[in-house]
Amino acid sequence: MKFSFRSKPTRRRALQVAACALLGGPLLCGTALADWPADKPIRIVVPFAAGGATDLLGRALAVELTKSLKQSVIVENRPGAGGNLGAQAVAMSSPDGYTLLLASGSMFTVNQFIYAKPGYTLSSFSLVSKVAGGPMVVTVNSDLPVKSTKELIAYVKERPARISFASAGIGSQTHMAGESLADAAGLELLHVPYKGEGPAYGDLMAGTVQLAVANINAMSPLLKGGRLRALSVTGKERSPLLPNIPTTAEDGVPGFEYTAWFALAAPAGTPKAALDRLLTEVKAAVAEPGMKRYLTEQGMSAAIVPPEPLKVEILGEASKWKALVEKKKLSAN
């Protein structure tokens, strides 16, 4: 699968940011810090299709930010290329605090190793904060004759490269969770990428694909219909949301652990005043009773990490994924 990106807008944005700096900062480039946020909608770009973990979290966060900022905060889905298309759109946007990206962790820790031209780098953004995180759920179509991760491993080993797993896109957290599980358990699986978790799990329920290692908040509501079966949870401990489901480490893959996370970012050059206000409001949002209840009900938890520590985390995690990408020869090009 190949994706191409036009480079001119990215260079133009870089020149705009440089010009703003030379001219004396954002006040001379059309950004009024004193009245941010002004009477203008704030967009949170979710770089995956509706119905997935990033989308669901983004909409819950938008509700709380709308209340606290007293401005309309809307979610815009821009799916494609493992989150690259949405990320590139935000990177090219005006750095005025009105266009934000809700990124899944893999977009900053994996995509640069899988895509030859992702269209952005970490330096294309001003990080705001990590927002929340949660485990994944090893899930199969209920027609697959397995009822535990141990049984799944045995079943797949008897059928190498014949069982397919769905993901939200090449390089996405759901893709890397599946690859990580396959690597740890010594499995050969077929990867089927989608433009988001919503369409991926629709095909999982239909039996078009057999397996997914899914974000818990996107998968848990789908387990009630009887068409899917949860085998294990990839967290360090069992999830209160699925208390009868063992951890993957308990159920066939000792030591295995995978936690997905999500972070808010803005285009590079966004005024510090706007970034600081956003960090304050995100901290307050995840502490609100409604948001706390939402995260608990979704099997997730708040995970506020400010920009500098988050950058350190990203660089450390990226080295781990680079090794797996090279070992498994993963590529989108």
SERO-4910 file (N, C-alpha, C, O; in steps of 0.05 Angstrom, whole numbers):
BEGIN
 pado doro    nc1    nc2    nc3   cac1   cac2   cac3    cc1    cc2    cc3    oc1    oc2    oc3
  Met    A     17    -24      0      0      0      0     18     25      0     36     27     16
  Lys    A     12     44    -19     29     67    -21     13     92    -16    -11     94    -24
  Phe    A     25    111     -3     12    137      2     32    158     -6     56    156     -1
  Ser    A     22    179    -18     39    201    -26     29    227    -13      5    230     -9
  Phe    A     47    245     -7     40    270      6     53    292     -9     76    290    -18
  Arg    A     39    314    -13     51    338    -26     68    353     -6     60    358     17
  Ser    A     92    359    -14    111    371      5    109    402      6    118    413     26
  Lys    A     98    415    -15     98    444    -15     84    457      8     95    475     21
  Pro    A     60    448     15     47    460     39     63    458     64     63    477     80
  Thr    A     77    436     68     93    433     92    116    453     92    122    465    113
  Arg    A    129    457     69    150    477     68    139    505     72    151    522     85
  Arg    A    115    510     61    103    537     64     97    542     93    101    564    103
  Arg    A     86    521    108     81    525    136    106    531    152    106    548    169
  Ala    A    128    517    144    153    522    158    162    550    154    172    563    173
  Leu    A    159    561    129    166    588    124    149    608    139    158    629    148
  Gln    A    123    601    142    104    618    157    113    620    186    114    642    197
  Val    A    119    597    198    128    597    226    153    612    230    156    628    249
  Ala    A    173    609    211    198    623    213    194    653    210    206    669    225
  Ala    A    176    661    192    171    689    188    158    701    213    165    724    220
  Cys    A    140    687    225    127    697    250    148    702    271    147    722    285
  Ala    A    167    683    274    188    686    294    205    711    288    211    726    307
  Leu    A    212    715    263    229    737    256    214    764    259    226    784    266
  Leu    A    188    764    255    172    788    257    165    795    286    155    817    291
  Gly    A    171    777    304    166    784    332    145    767    345    136    774    367
  Gly    A    137    745    333    119    727    346     91    728    336     85    743    317
  Pro    A     74    712    348     47    708    338     29    733    338     10    734    322
  Leu    A     34    753    355     18    776    355     19    791    329      0    805    321
  Leu    A     42    789    315     45    803    289     38    784    266     41    792    243
  Cys    A     28    761    272     21    742    251     -8    734    253    -16    712    245
  Gly    A    -24    751    264    -53    746    264    -63    730    287    -87    722    286
  Thr    A    -48    725    308    -58    710    331    -60    728    355    -39    737    365
  Ala    A    -83    733    364    -87    750    387    -87    734    413   -106    720    419
  Leu    A    -65    735    427    -62    718    451    -81    727    473    -91    711    489
  Ala    A    -86    753    475   -101    764    497   -129    753    499   -140    750    521
  Asp    A   -141    747    476   -169    738    476   -172    709    467   -193    701    458
  Trp    A   -150    693    469   -153    665    462   -166    650    486   -158    654    509
  Pro    A   -187    633    481   -200    630    454   -220    651    449   -237    658    466
  Ala    A   -219    662    425   -239    682    416   -265    668    409   -267    643    411
  Asp    A   -284    683    399   -310    672    392   -307    657    365   -316    667    344
  Lys    A   -295    634    367   -289    618    342   -286    589    350   -275    583    371
  Pro    A   -297    571    334   -296    542    341   -267    532    342   -250    541    327
  Ile    A   -262    513    360   -237    499    362   -241    471    350   -260    457    359
  Arg    A   -224    463    332   -227    436    320   -207    417    332   -184    423    334
  Ile    A   -217    393    339   -200    371    346   -201    351    323   -221    339    319
  Val    A   -179    349    309   -178    330    286   -172    302    297   -151    298    310
  Val    A   -189    284    292   -185    255    298   -177    242    272   -193    241    253
  Pro    A   -153    231    271   -143    221    245   -151    192    239   -137    178    224
  Phe    A   -174    184    249   -185    157    243   -215    160    240   -227    181    246
  Ala    A   -227    139    229   -256    140    224   -272    141    250   -262    133    271
  Ala    A   -297    149    248   -314    151    271   -319    123    283   -319    103    269
  Gly    A   -322    122    309   -329     97    323   -305     83    336   -309     64    350
  Gly    A   -281     93    331   -258     81    344   -250     94    370   -263    113    379
  Ala    A   -229     84    383   -221     94    409   -214    123    409   -222    138    426
  Thr    A   -198    132    389   -190    160    387   -214    178    384   -216    199    396
  Asp    A   -233    169    366   -257    185    361   -274    187    386   -283    209    393
  Leu    A   -279    165    400   -296    166    424   -284    183    446   -298    199    458
  Leu    A   -257    181    450   -244    198    469   -245    227    461   -250    244    478
  Gly    A   -241    232    436   -241    260    426   -268    273    431   -269    297    438
  Arg    A   -290    259    426   -316    270    430   -322    276    459   -335    296    466
  Ala    A   -314    257    476   -318    262    505   -301    286    515   -311    302    531
  Leu    A   -277    288    505   -260    311    513   -271    337    502   -271    357    516
  Ala    A   -281    336    477   -293    361    465   -316    372    482   -319    396    485
  Val    A   -332    354    493   -355    362    509   -345    378    534   -356    399    540
  Glu    A   -325    367    547   -315    381    571   -301    407    565   -304    427    579
  Leu    A   -285    407    543   -271    431    536   -290    453    527   -285    477    532
  Thr    A   -312    445    514   -332    465    506   -343    479    530   -347    503    530
  Lys    A   -348    464    552   -359    476    576   -339    495    589   -346    517    596
  Ser    A   -314    486    591   -294    502    606   -284    526    591   -279    548    602
  Leu    A   -280    523    564   -270    545    548   -292    564    539   -287    586    530
  Lys    A   -317    554    542   -340    570    534   -339    577    504   -348    599    495
  Gln    A   -327    559    489   -326    561    460   -333    533    449   -328    513    461
  Ser    A   -344    533    425   -351    508    412   -325    492    405   -308    502    391
  Val    A   -323    468    415   -301    450    408   -313    426    393   -329    411    403
  Ile    A   -305    423    368   -317    403    350   -296    383    342   -272    388    341
  Val    A   -306    359    336   -288    337    326   -291    334    296   -313    334    286
  Glu    A   -269    332    283   -269    328    254   -252    303    248   -229    301    255
  Asn    A   -265    283    235   -251    258    228   -237    262    201   -249    269    181
  Arg    A   -211    256    201   -194    257    177   -178    231    175   -154    231    179
  Pro    A   -192    209    168   -178    183    169   -160    178    145   -162    191    124
  Gly    A   -142    159    148   -125    150    126    -96    148    133    -85    164    148
  Ala    A    -83    127    122    -54    124    124    -44    122    153    -24    135    160
  Gly    A    -58    107    170    -49    103    197    -49    128    214    -33    131    233
  Gly    A    -66    148    207    -67    173    221    -51    195    207    -53    218    215
  Asn    A    -35    188    187    -18    208    174    -33    231    161    -24    254    162
  Leu    A    -55    225    148    -70    245    133    -80    267    152    -77    291    147
  Gly    A    -92    259    174   -102    278    193    -79    293    206    -82    318    211
  Ala    A    -58    280    213    -35    293    226    -23    313    207    -15    335    216
  Gln    A    -20    306    182     -9    326    163    -27    350    160    -17    373    158
  Ala    A    -53    346    160    -72    368    157    -68    388    181    -69    412    177
  Val    A    -65    377    205    -61    394    228    -34    408    227    -32    432    234
  Ala    A    -13    393    219     13    405    218     14    429    199     30    447    203
  Met    A     -2    428    178     -3    449    158    -22    472    166    -23    492    152
  Ser    A    -37    469    188    -57    489    196    -43    513    209    -20    512    218
  Ser    A    -58    535    211    -48    559    224    -43    552    254    -60    541    267
  Pro    A    -19    560    264    -13    554    292    -25    575    311    -11    590    324
  Asp    A    -52    575    312    -65    596    328    -82    584    351    -96    599    364
  Gly    A    -79    558    356    -94    546    378   -122    537    372   -136    527    390
  Tyr    A   -130    540    347   -158    533    339   -159    506    324   -181    497    318
  Thr    A   -136    494    318   -136    468    305   -117    450    321    -94    456    324
  Leu    A   -128    428    331   -113    410    348   -114    382    336   -132    375    320
  Leu    A    -96    365    345    -95    337    337    -97    320    361    -83    323    381
  Leu    A   -116    301    361   -117    280    381   -103    255    369   -115    241    353
  Ala    A    -79    251    377    -63    230    365    -62    204    381    -61    206    406
  Ser    A    -63    182    368    -57    157    382    -26    155    384    -12    166    367
  Gly    A    -16    142    404     12    141    410     29    133    386     51    143    383
  Ser    A     20    114    371     36    102    349     42    123    327     62    120    312
  Met    A     26    144    326     31    164    305     58    179    309     70    189    290
  Phe    A     67    180    334     93    193    340    115    173    346    138    180    346
  Thr    A    108    147    351    128    128    358    133    106    337    153     92    339
  Val    A    115    104    317    117     82    298    118     91    269    134     82    253
  Asn    A    100    110    262     96    116    234    121    124    219    123    119    195
  Gln    A    139    138    233    163    147    219    181    124    210    198    127    193
  Phe    A    177    100    222    193     77    214    178     60    193    191     43    180
  Ile    A    153     64    190    137     47    171    131     62    145    130     49    124
  Tyr    A    127     88    147    120    104    123    145    119    114    158    132    130
  Ala    A    151    117     88    175    131     77    171    161     79    189    176     84
  Lys    A    146    171     75    139    199     75    113    203     91     93    208     79
  Pro    A    114    202    117     90    206    132     78    234    130     55    238    136
  Gly    A     94    254    121     84    281    118     87    298    142     78    321    142
  Tyr    A     99    288    163    102    304    188    123    290    205    130    266    200
  Thr    A    133    304    225    151    293    245    141    303    272    123    319    274
  Leu    A    153    293    293    146    303    320    150    333    322    135    347    336
  Ser    A    171    343    308    176    372    309    156    389    294    157    413    295
  Ser    A    138    375    279    116    390    266     95    399    285     77    415    278
  Phe    A     97    390    310     76    396    330     87    408    356    110    404    363
  Ser    A     70    423    369     74    431    397     56    412    414     32    413    412
  Leu    A     69    395    430     53    377    446     38    392    468     49    412    479
  Val    A     14    384    474     -2    395    496      0    377    520      8    386    541
  Ser    A     -9    352    516     -8    333    538    -17    305    529    -33    303    510
  Lys    A     -6    285    542    -20    259    541    -46    262    555    -47    277    575
  Val    A    -67    249    546    -94    252    557   -103    228    572   -112    230    595
  Ala    A   -102    205    560   -113    181    572   -100    156    560    -87    158    539
  Gly    A   -104    134    573    -93    108    563   -110     85    573   -126     88    591
  Gly    A   -105     62    561   -120     38    569   -109     14    555    -94     16    536
  Pro    A   -116    -10    565   -106    -34    553   -121    -41    527   -141    -28    520
  Met    A   -112    -62    514   -125    -73    490   -139    -98    498   -134   -110    519
  Val    A   -156   -107    480   -171   -132    484   -166   -151    461   -173   -144    438
  Val    A   -155   -174    466   -152   -195    445   -180   -206    440   -191   -219    457
  Thr    A   -190   -202    416   -218   -208    410   -220   -224    384   -205   -218    365
  Val    A   -237   -243    383   -241   -259    359   -271   -260    351   -288   -255    368
  Asn    A   -276   -265    326   -303   -271    317   -312   -296    331   -297   -315    334
  Ser    A   -337   -296    341   -347   -318    357   -348   -344    342   -351   -366    354
  Asp    A   -346   -344    316   -346   -369    300   -319   -383    302   -317   -407    295
  Leu    A   -299   -368    310   -272   -381    313   -273   -399    337   -281   -391    359
  Pro    A   -266   -425    334   -269   -444    356   -248   -443    377   -235   -463    383
  Val    A   -245   -419    389   -225   -416    411   -238   -399    433   -254   -381    427
  Lys    A   -232   -406    458   -244   -392    480   -223   -380    500   -230   -371    521
  Ser    A   -198   -381    492   -177   -370    508   -154   -362    490   -152   -371    467
  Thr    A   -136   -345    500   -112   -338    484    -95   -362    479    -82   -365    458
  Lys    A    -93   -380    499    -77   -405    495    -88   -421    472    -73   -431    455
  Glu    A   -115   -423    471   -127   -438    449   -123   -424    422   -119   -437    401
  Leu    A   -124   -397    423   -119   -382    398    -91   -387    388    -87   -391    364
  Ile    A    -72   -387    406    -44   -391    397    -41   -418    384    -28   -421    363
  Ala    A    -52   -438    397    -50   -466    386    -64   -467    359    -54   -479    340
  Tyr    A    -87   -454    357   -103   -455    332    -88   -441    309    -87   -451    287
  Val    A    -76   -418    315    -61   -403    294    -36   -418    286    -29   -418    262
  Lys    A    -22   -431    305      2   -445    298     -3   -469    280     14   -477    265
  Glu    A    -27   -480    282    -35   -502    263    -42   -491    236    -45   -507    217
  Arg    A    -47   -465    234    -55   -453    209    -39   -427    204    -50   -406    202
  Pro    A    -12   -430    201      5   -407    197     -3   -390    173     -8   -401    151
  Ala    A     -4   -363    177     -9   -344    156    -37   -348    143    -41   -339    121
  Arg    A    -56   -360    158    -83   -364    148   -104   -349    164   -127   -345    156
  Ile    A    -96   -340    188   -115   -325    205   -109   -295    203    -85   -287    206
  Ser    A   -129   -279    198   -125   -250    194   -132   -234    218   -151   -240    232
  Phe    A   -117   -212    222   -125   -194    244   -129   -166    232   -114   -157    214
  Ala    A   -149   -152    243   -157   -126    233   -144   -104    250   -138   -108    273
  Ser    A   -139    -81    238   -128    -58    252   -140    -33    242   -153    -32    221
  Ala    A   -135    -11    256   -145     16    248   -127     28    226   -132     51    218
  Gly    A   -107     13    217    -90     23    195    -61     15    200    -53      9    223
  Ile    A    -45     16    179    -17      8    181     -3     27    200     -3     52    197
  Gly    A     10     16    220     25     32    240      8     41    264     19     52    283
  Ser    A    -18     36    263    -35     44    285    -29     28    310    -16      7    308
  Gln    A    -39     37    333    -35     22    358    -47     -6    356    -35    -25    366
  Thr    A    -70     -8    342    -82    -34    340    -65    -53    322    -65    -77    326
  His    A    -52    -41    302    -35    -56    285    -11    -66    301     -4    -90    300
  Met    A      2    -48    315     26    -55    329     21    -74    353     37    -90    360
  Ala    A     -3    -71    365    -11    -90    386    -13   -118    375     -4   -137    387
  Gly    A    -25   -120    351    -27   -146    338      0   -158    331      6   -181    335
  Glu    A     17   -141    320     44   -150    312     60   -157    337     76   -177    336
  Ser    A     57   -142    358     72   -147    383     63   -174    395     79   -190    404
  Leu    A     36   -179    395     26   -205    404     37   -228    387     45   -248    398
  Ala    A     35   -224    361     45   -245    343     74   -251    348     83   -275    348
  Asp    A     90   -230    352    119   -234    357    124   -248    383    140   -267    384
  Ala    A    110   -240    404    114   -252    431    105   -281    432    117   -297    446
  Ala    A     84   -288    416     73   -315    417     83   -333    395     76   -356    393
  Gly    A     99   -321    377    110   -337    355     90   -345    334     89   -367    324
  Leu    A     72   -325    327     51   -331    308     56   -318    281     69   -297    279
  Glu    A     44   -330    260     43   -318    234     15   -310    228     -3   -327    224
  Leu    A      9   -284    227    -18   -274    223    -18   -257    198      2   -245    190
  Leu    A    -41   -255    185    -45   -237    162    -57   -211    172    -77   -211    186
  His    A    -44   -189    165    -54   -163    174    -73   -150    153    -66   -149    130
  Val    A    -96   -141    162   -115   -128    145   -120   -100    156   -135    -97    176
  Pro    A   -109    -79    144   -112    -52    155   -138    -39    145   -147    -43    122
  Tyr    A   -150    -22    162   -173     -6    155   -167     23    160   -145     30    168
  Lys    A   -187     41    155   -183     70    160   -192     78    188   -196    102    193
  Gly    A   -196     59    206   -204     64    233   -215     39    245   -220     19    232
  Glu    A   -219     40    272   -229     17    286   -258     10    279   -266    -13    278
  Gly    A   -274     31    274   -302     26    268   -306      7    245   -319    -14    248
  Pro    A   -295     13    221   -298     -6    199   -284    -33    203   -293    -54    194
  Ala    A   -262    -32    218   -247    -57    224   -264    -76    240   -265   -100    234
  Tyr    A   -277    -66    260   -293    -84    278   -319    -91    266   -331   -111    273
  Gly    A   -329    -75    247   -352    -83    231   -346   -109    216   -363   -127    215
  Asp    A   -323   -110    203   -315   -134    188   -308   -157    207   -312   -180    199
  Leu    A   -298   -151    230   -293   -172    250   -319   -185    258   -320   -210    260
  Met    A   -339   -169    263   -365   -181    271   -377   -197    248   -391   -217    252
  Ala    A   -372   -188    223   -383   -202    200   -367   -227    193   -376   -244    177
  Gly    A   -344   -231    205   -328   -254    200   -309   -251    176   -296   -271    168
  Thr    A   -307   -227    165   -288   -222    142   -260   -225    152   -243   -235    137
  Val    A   -254   -217    177   -229   -222    190   -235   -237    216   -258   -236    225
  Gln    A   -215   -250    227   -220   -267    250   -212   -256    277   -221   -265    298
  Leu    A   -194   -236    277   -181   -229    302   -175   -199    302   -171   -187    282
  Ala    A   -175   -187    326   -165   -160    330   -154   -157    358   -164   -169    377
  Val    A   -134   -141    361   -124   -132    387   -133   -103    390   -119    -85    380
  Ala    A   -156   -100    402   -171    -75    400   -169    -57    425   -166    -67    447
  Asn    A   -171    -31    421   -173    -13    444   -198    -20    460   -219    -24    449
  Ile    A   -195    -21    486   -216    -30    503   -242    -13    501   -264    -23    503
  Asn    A   -238     13    498   -262     30    498   -278     28    472   -302     32    471
  Ala    A   -264     20    450   -278     16    425   -291    -11    423   -312    -15    410
  Met    A   -278    -31    436   -288    -59    434   -309    -66    454   -327    -81    447
  Ser    A   -307    -56    478   -325    -66    500   -354    -65    493   -369    -83    500
  Pro    A   -365    -43    480   -393    -43    474   -402    -64    454   -425    -72    453
  Leu    A   -383    -73    438   -389    -92    416   -390   -121    426   -398   -139    411
  Leu    A   -381   -125    450   -379   -153    461   -407   -163    470   -409   -187    476
  Lys    A   -426   -145    471   -452   -153    482   -470   -168    463   -490   -180    470
  Gly    A   -464   -166    437   -482   -178    417   -478   -207    411   -493   -219    396
  Gly    A   -457   -219    422   -452   -248    418   -437   -255    393   -432   -278    387
  Arg    A   -430   -234    377   -416   -240    352   -385   -239    355   -370   -248    338
  Leu    A   -377   -229    378   -348   -227    384   -343   -239    412   -361   -240    429
  Arg    A   -318   -249    415   -311   -261    441   -284   -249    450   -264   -250    435
  Ala    A   -284   -238    474   -259   -227    486   -244   -250    498   -255   -266    514
  Leu    A   -218   -252    492   -202   -274    503   -184   -265    526   -181   -279    546
  Ser    A   -172   -241    523   -155   -231    544   -151   -201    541   -157   -189    520
  Val    A   -141   -189    563   -136   -160    564   -106   -156    567    -93   -170    583
  Thr    A    -95   -137    552    -66   -134    550    -54   -118    573    -30   -113    572
  Gly    A    -70   -108    592    -59    -92    613    -43   -109    633    -43   -133    632
  Lys    A    -30    -95    652    -15   -108    673    -33   -124    691    -26   -144    702
  Glu    A    -57   -113    695    -77   -126    713   -103   -129    698   -107   -117    677
  Arg    A   -121   -145    708   -148   -148    696   -162   -121    696   -158   -105    714
  Ser    A   -179   -118    677   -194    -93    675   -220    -95    691   -234   -115    689
  Pro    A   -226    -74    707   -252    -74    721   -276    -75    702   -298    -83    709
  Leu    A   -271    -66    678   -292    -66    657   -299    -94    648   -322   -100    642
  Leu    A   -278   -112    648   -282   -140    640   -269   -158    661   -249   -171    655
  Pro    A   -279   -158    685   -266   -171    707   -262   -201    704   -244   -213    717
  Asn    A   -278   -214    687   -276   -243    684   -257   -251    661   -253   -275    656
  Ile    A   -246   -231    648   -228   -236    626   -199   -235    636   -191   -214    648
  Pro    A   -183   -256    633   -155   -256    643   -138   -236    628   -144   -228    606
  Thr    A   -115   -230    639    -95   -215    624    -82   -234    604    -82   -258    607
  Thr    A    -71   -222    583    -57   -238    563    -33   -252    575    -26   -275    567
  Ala    A    -20   -239    595      3   -252    608     -6   -277    624      9   -296    626
  Glu    A    -30   -276    636    -41   -299    650    -48   -321    631    -47   -345    638
  Asp    A    -56   -314    607    -70   -332    589    -53   -339    565    -63   -338    542
  Gly    A    -28   -347    569    -13   -358    547     11   -343    537     28   -354    523
  Val    A     14   -317    545     38   -302    536     50   -288    560     46   -264    564
  Pro    A     66   -303    576     77   -292    600     93   -266    595    109   -264    576
  Gly    A     88   -246    612    103   -221    610     92   -202    589    101   -179    587
  Phe    A     72   -210    574     61   -192    553     45   -170    565     28   -174    582
  Glu    A     50   -145    556     35   -122    565     35   -101    544     55    -95    531
  Tyr    A     12    -89    539      9    -68    519    -12    -48    528    -35    -56    532
  Thr    A     -5    -23    530    -24     -3    538    -24     19    516     -3     30    510
  Ala    A    -47     25    506    -50     46    486    -53     73    500    -62     74    522
  Trp    A    -45     94    486    -48    121    497    -54    141    476    -49    136    452
  Phe    A    -64    164    484    -73    185    466    -64    212    476    -64    217    500
  Ala    A    -56    229    458    -45    255    466    -56    278    448    -64    273    425
  Leu    A    -58    301    460    -67    325    446    -43    341    437    -24    346    453
  Ala    A    -44    350    412    -21    366    401    -33    389    384    -55    387    374
  Ala    A    -16    409    379    -23    432    362     -1    435    342     21    425    345
  Pro    A     -6    451    320     16    456    301     40    469    314     36    485    333
  Ala    A     63    463    305     87    476    315     85    506    312     75    516    292
  Gly    A     93    521    333     91    550    332     67    561    345     63    585    346
  Thr    A     49    544    355     25    553    370     34    568    394     52    559    409
  Pro    A     23    592    400     31    608    422     31    593    449     13    577    454
  Lys    A     52    598    465     54    584    491     30    590    509     21    573    524
  Ala    A     19    614    507     -4    621    523    -28    602    517    -41    593    536
  Ala    A    -32    596    492    -53    578    484    -47    550    493    -65    536    503
  Leu    A    -22    541    490    -14    514    498    -17    510    528    -28    490    538
  Asp    A     -9    530    543    -11    529    573    -40    528    581    -47    513    599
  Arg    A    -57    544    568    -85    544    575    -98    517    568   -114    506    584
  Leu    A    -90    505    545   -101    479    537    -93    458    557   -109    441    565
  Leu    A    -67    458    566    -58    438    585    -74    441    611    -83    420    622
  Thr    A    -79    465    620    -95    469    645   -123    459    641   -134    446    659
  Glu    A   -135    464    618   -162    456    614   -165    425    610   -185    413    618
  Val    A   -145    413    597   -145    384    594   -143    370    621   -157    351    627
  Lys    A   -125    380    638   -123    370    666   -149    371    680   -158    352    693
  Ala    A   -162    394    678   -188    398    691   -209    380    679   -227    370    694
  Ala    A   -209    377    653   -229    361    639   -229    332    648   -251    321    654
  Val    A   -206    320    650   -205    292    657   -211    287    687   -216    265    695
  Ala    A   -211    309    702   -218    307    731   -247    312    736   -257    307    758
  Glu    A   -262    321    715   -291    325    718   -305    299    723   -298    279    711
  Pro    A   -325    299    740   -340    274    746   -350    259    722   -348    235    720
  Gly    A   -361    275    703   -372    262    679   -350    248    662   -354    226    652
  Met    A   -327    262    660   -305    250    644   -292    227    659   -285    207    647
  Lys    A   -290    229    685   -279    207    701   -297    183    698   -287    160    696
  Arg    A   -323    187    699   -342    165    696   -340    153    668   -340    129    665
  Tyr    A   -337    170    648   -335    161    620   -310    143    618   -312    121    607
  Leu    A   -287    152    628   -262    137    625   -265    110    640   -256     89    629
  Thr    A   -276    110    663   -280     85    678   -298     66    663   -292     42    661
  Glu    A   -320     77    652   -338     60    637   -326     49    612   -335     28    601
  Gln    A   -306     63    602   -292     54    578   -267     37    583   -252     30    565
  Gly    A   -262     32    609   -238     16    616   -212     31    613   -191     19    611
  Met    A   -213     58    613   -190     74    610   -184     90    635   -200     89    654
  Ser    A   -163    105    635   -157    123    658   -143    148    647   -129    147    627
  Ala    A   -145    170    662   -131    194    655   -101    189    657    -92    174    674
  Ala    A    -86    202    639    -57    198    639    -43    224    631    -29    225    611
  Ile    A    -47    245    647    -37    271    640     -6    271    642      5    265    663
  Val    A      7    277    620     36    280    619     42    306    603     36    307    580
  Pro    A     54    326    615     60    351    602     80    348    578     92    327    576
  Pro    A     83    369    562     99    367    537    127    355    540    134    336    525
  Glu    A    143    366    558    171    357    558    174    327    567    188    312    554
  Pro    A    161    319    590    162    291    597    150    273    576    159    250    571
  Leu    A    129    283    562    116    267    541    135    262    518    137    241    507
  Lys    A    150    283    511    170    280    489    191    259    496    199    243    479
  Val    A    200    259    521    219    239    530    207    211    528    220    192    519
  Glu    A    182    208    536    169    182    534    167    173    505    172    149    499
  Ile    A    160    191    488    156    185    459    183    175    447    183    155    433
  Leu    A    204    189    453    230    181    442    239    153    452    250    137    437
  Gly    A    233    148    478    240    122    489    224     99    477    234     78    470
  Glu    A    198    104    474    180     84    462    186     79    433    184     57    423
  Ala    A    194    100    419    200     98    390    222     78    385    221     63    365
  Ser    A    242     78    402    265     59    398    256     30    400    266     13    385
  Lys    A    237     25    417    226     -2    420    212    -11    395    215    -33    385
  Trp    A    195      7    384    179      0    360    197     -1    336    192    -17    318
  Lys    A    218     15    334    236     14    312    248    -14    310    251    -25    288
  Ala    A    255    -26    332    267    -53    332    247    -73    322    254    -91    307
  Leu    A    222    -71    330    201    -91    321    195    -87    292    192   -106    277
  Val    A    194    -62    283    189    -57    254    211    -69    237    205    -81    216
  Glu    A    236    -65    246    258    -76    230    258   -107    231    264   -120    211
  Lys    A    252   -118    254    251   -147    257    230   -160    239    235   -181    227
  Lys    A    207   -148    238    185   -159    223    183   -148    195    165   -155    179
  Lys    A    201   -130    188    202   -118    161    175   -105    154    165   -110    132
  Leu    A    164    -90    172    139    -77    167    142    -51    151    161    -36    155
  Ser    A    125    -48    131    127    -24    114     99    -19    101     84    -37     95
  Ala    A     94      7     97     69     15     83     75     23     54     57     31     40
  Asn    A    100     21     46    108     32     20    117     10      1    125     16    -22
***
